[in-house]
Amino acid sequence: MGIGDTDVSNATDRRSYAVCWSGGSGSRYGRRLVEVLLTSGHTVHLCATGAALRVLKHEEGEAMDFDSPDLASLFDANLRSNLHVHDLQAVEATPASGSAGLAATIVVPCSMGTLARVAHGFSSNLVERAADVALKEGRPLVVVPRETPLSELHLENMLKLARMGVIVLPAMPGFYQRPQTIADLVDFVVGKILDRLGIEHQLVQRWQTPPADSPWDEGEVV
Ligand SMILES: Cc1cc2nc3c(=O)[nH]c(=O)nc-3n(C[C@H](O)[C@H](O)[C@H](O)COP(=O)(O)O)c2cc1C
């Protein structure tokens, strides 16, 4: 199995996750996370804001019906059986209740707007409600903000969430793995999300001390 593959055979611990897409740049992160979770045998409850659908169209060329987006069509047919797509206004959907017992909620990408509303307890749609539920239940909530530069307000909202135990995991791919493709950069961030949730994956090669005779020591670019 090579880098970038996901390990289906070893997926012994199958759980249910809420994955929420909001209108930050980086639709690919959210899409890839869902794909990896489904491929690994997990169940995904997916919900997207209207802005997320617009960004998806701009970034990926995937035009969805805004009233009834067919998000399942973004994934291979053989992955869809464990995928539940929910309407943004469906406050009766599984992620809206603490009793659903979801393992974690991930907002990826997380716009500054959604971040602010989550930080202040708004529950005006299913994405915000799912995050609010994770907070009140003390279950893992990961937000993947993407904005630059960051205003004082953005930073304050992130700090507020971090102090509540939220995993604030900005979409900041590293380059020390020598990424060759955009997919490598995406997998770096998705791998970090999975790491924080304790979900096994092989999306990236683990860092190890470079050998003493590594050309890196000589500053050589290979
Ligand atoms: C192509 C595109 C890229 C965007 N990128 C970002 C971004 O990186 N971060 C952000 O906070 N907002 C971004 N926005 C703006 C949000 O989509 C906008 O503030 C929206 O109201 C957020 O709504 P939501 O939080 O309900 O998803 C972007 C919008 C578009 C159309």
The ligand as a Gaussian input file, in Angstrom:
#p B3LYP/6-31G(d) Opt

LIG

0 1
 C      -14.664000      31.244000      -3.908000
 C      -14.881000      31.704000      -2.503000
 C      -13.889000      31.510000      -1.560000
 C      -14.080000      31.886000      -0.238000
 N      -13.075000      31.652000       0.651000
 C      -13.275000      31.938000       1.946000
 C      -12.293000      31.580000       2.908000
 O      -11.231000      31.029000       2.609000
 N      -12.566000      31.850000       4.205000
 C      -13.737000      32.430000       4.615000
 O      -13.927000      32.615000       5.821000
 N      -14.673000      32.801000       3.717000
 C      -14.486000      32.552000       2.400000
 N      -15.438000      32.887000       1.482000
 C      -16.608000      33.660000       1.932000
 C      -17.671000      32.785000       2.602000
 O      -18.118000      31.799000       1.708000
 C      -18.815000      33.695000       3.060000
 O      -18.404000      34.510000       4.130000
 C      -20.040000      32.924000       3.462000
 O      -21.031000      33.832000       3.883000
 C      -19.795000      31.913000       4.550000
 O      -21.022000      31.268000       4.823000
 P      -21.124000      29.954000       5.702000
 O      -20.346000      30.219000       6.926000
 O      -22.578000      29.824000       5.942000
 O      -20.608000      28.834000       4.905000
 C      -15.278000      32.506000       0.149000
 C      -16.286000      32.695000      -0.798000
 C      -16.081000      32.305000      -2.101000
 C      -17.178000      32.493000      -3.099000

